[in-house]
Structures are given as structure tokens and as C-alpha cells.
Amino acid sequence: MLAIEGGFLDRREAGRRLANELAKTKWADPIVLALPRGGVPVAFEIAKALHAPLDILLVRKIGAPEHPEFGVGAVVDGNDPQLLLNDDALRMLGISSDYIEKEETRQLHEIERRRERYLGGRAAIPVEHRTAIVVDDGIATGSTAAVALKAVQKSGAARTVLAVPVAPLEVIQTLRAEADEVVCLSTPAQFQTVGSYYVDFEQTSDEEVVELLHAAEEI
């Protein structure tokens, strides 16, 4: 019995419920892409159910000079890493191409460091001509998911699917324009925080991420 109406026991249980929903469709050559860290336990259950490979998708924000919290772009991990920029913000702030180039290099190094930590430097699995299922443990604003979906599309995925347990209805409606299909189990009318819809929302550790990613290689 769930203690939270419309909620989930933990990320693994949310992943199994998402997997049941996704299994109703026959996806062409699927690959499951988790947004770490919290998206990995959810995505593991989906990959296991669909007998699909599991990889991570690391998104690193490029912040404005002197105001790093204000995102003007993002670098997204992958076999062919993608740079996505907010051209309006760049023009408004007069940000130089030299600054963007240096920040892109810095964030790509951080992505490489994190991939090394999680997968021992294993190269990203190509998504070209595949159905890319992007997974997180929930969505609040949708900004990271939108960037991830755009990057996967630019990388040549044949079809993009966003799969999340819970998100605000208005955010899901916006994200439907970014993906070929969106699967979301719960869209509460009065959305609070992602963690408030889980009985157990303890932070996913690096160790758990590594364990699940290695376990997925045996699926």
C-alpha cells in the first residue's frame, strides 16, 4: 500500500511501473538513456524489461560569465556530444564565441570525468537510427529533459521517447513538442517536488549508479 496518493515506493518500483507501460508498445531497436544519478535506478528496470541496452546521458549547463547560474547553453554527453545554445541569450549578453568554446571544452572534460567514474571510460552507445528512451526519476521544470531530447535528436535517433514517473501536467504538455512520445505515469494537479511523490527518495549514490550500469551489461 502506497503512503502517497499517485506516488511510488522508490525509484526501482517507479521504473517497473514505467516498464509495464512502455512494454505495451513494440519499440524499434530501443536504447534506454538515464539522466544520472536518480534516473539510473528507474532506467535500469526499463532496460531490463525491454531487453535494451542502458547508457547514461550527462547534461552540463554553460552559464553566463559572472552569473554561472544563468544558463545560456548546455553540452550533452553521447557518442557525438552535442552543444546547444540559447542564441537570444548570447546576443543579449554579448557573449563571445571564445568564451563558449572554452566553456564547452571545460564541460566536456567534466562529462568525460563522470563517465569514467560511472563506466570506466566506456564509450557512449550510439543512438543513430534507434529509438532513444530518455529516463529520469521525475521532472520539475523540464529544462534538462528538453535539452537532453534535443541533443538525442541531433545525434540521429530515429525516434525519441521521454519516460518519467511524475511531472507537472503543464511541463509534460510542453515537452510533448520535444519528443515523439511522452510516457508519464502521474501528473498531479498541485505539483510539489519530485521527492514528495516517493516514499523512499534517498539520494542515489555513485556506487549504486556504477552497480546498476554494470549489471545492465549482463541483461
NORHU-V620139 format. One record per backbone hydrogen bond with DSSP energy under -0.5 kcal/mol. CO is the residue of the C=O (numbers start at 1). NH is the residue of the N-H. If there is no record, write none. Layout:
# NORHU-V620139
[[CO;NH] [CO;NH]]
This chain:
# NORHU-V620139
[[4;7] [8;199] [9;200] [10;14] [11;15] [12;16] [13;17] [14;18] [15;19] [16;20] [17;21] [18;22] [19;23] [21;24] [22;25] [25;27] [27;29] [28;131] [29;131] [30;53] [31;33] [31;133] [32;34] [32;55] [33;135] [34;36] [34;57] [35;39] [37;40] [37;41] [38;42] [39;43] [40;44] [41;45] [42;46] [43;47] [44;48] [45;49] [46;50] [47;51] [47;52] [53;32] [55;34] [58;77] [60;75] [61;63] [62;72] [62;73] [64;67] [67;64] [67;70] [69;71] [70;64] [72;86] [73;62] [74;84] [75;60] [76;82] [78;81] [82;76] [82;84] [84;74] [85;87] [86;90] [87;91] [88;92] [89;93] [90;94] [90;95] [96;100] [97;101] [98;102] [99;103] [100;104] [101;105] [102;106] [103;107] [104;108] [105;109] [106;110] [107;111] [108;112] [109;113] [110;114] [111;115] [112;116] [113;117] [114;118] [115;119] [115;121] [116;120] [119;122] [127;130] [130;132] [130;158] [130;159] [131;31] [131;133] [132;134] [132;161] [133;33] [134;163] [135;35] [136;165] [139;168] [142;146] [143;147] [144;148] [145;149] [146;150] [147;151] [148;152] [149;153] [150;154] [151;155] [152;157] [153;156] [156;129] [159;132] [160;180] [160;181] [161;134] [161;163] [162;183] [163;136] [164;185] [165;186] [166;139] [168;172] [169;173] [170;174] [171;175] [172;176] [174;177] [175;178] [175;179] [181;162] [182;184] [183;164] [186;167] [188;169] [188;191] [189;191] [193;196] [194;197] [195;198] [197;8] [199;201] [205;209] [206;210] [207;211] [208;212] [209;213] [210;214] [211;215] [212;216] [213;217] [214;217] [215;218] [216;219]]
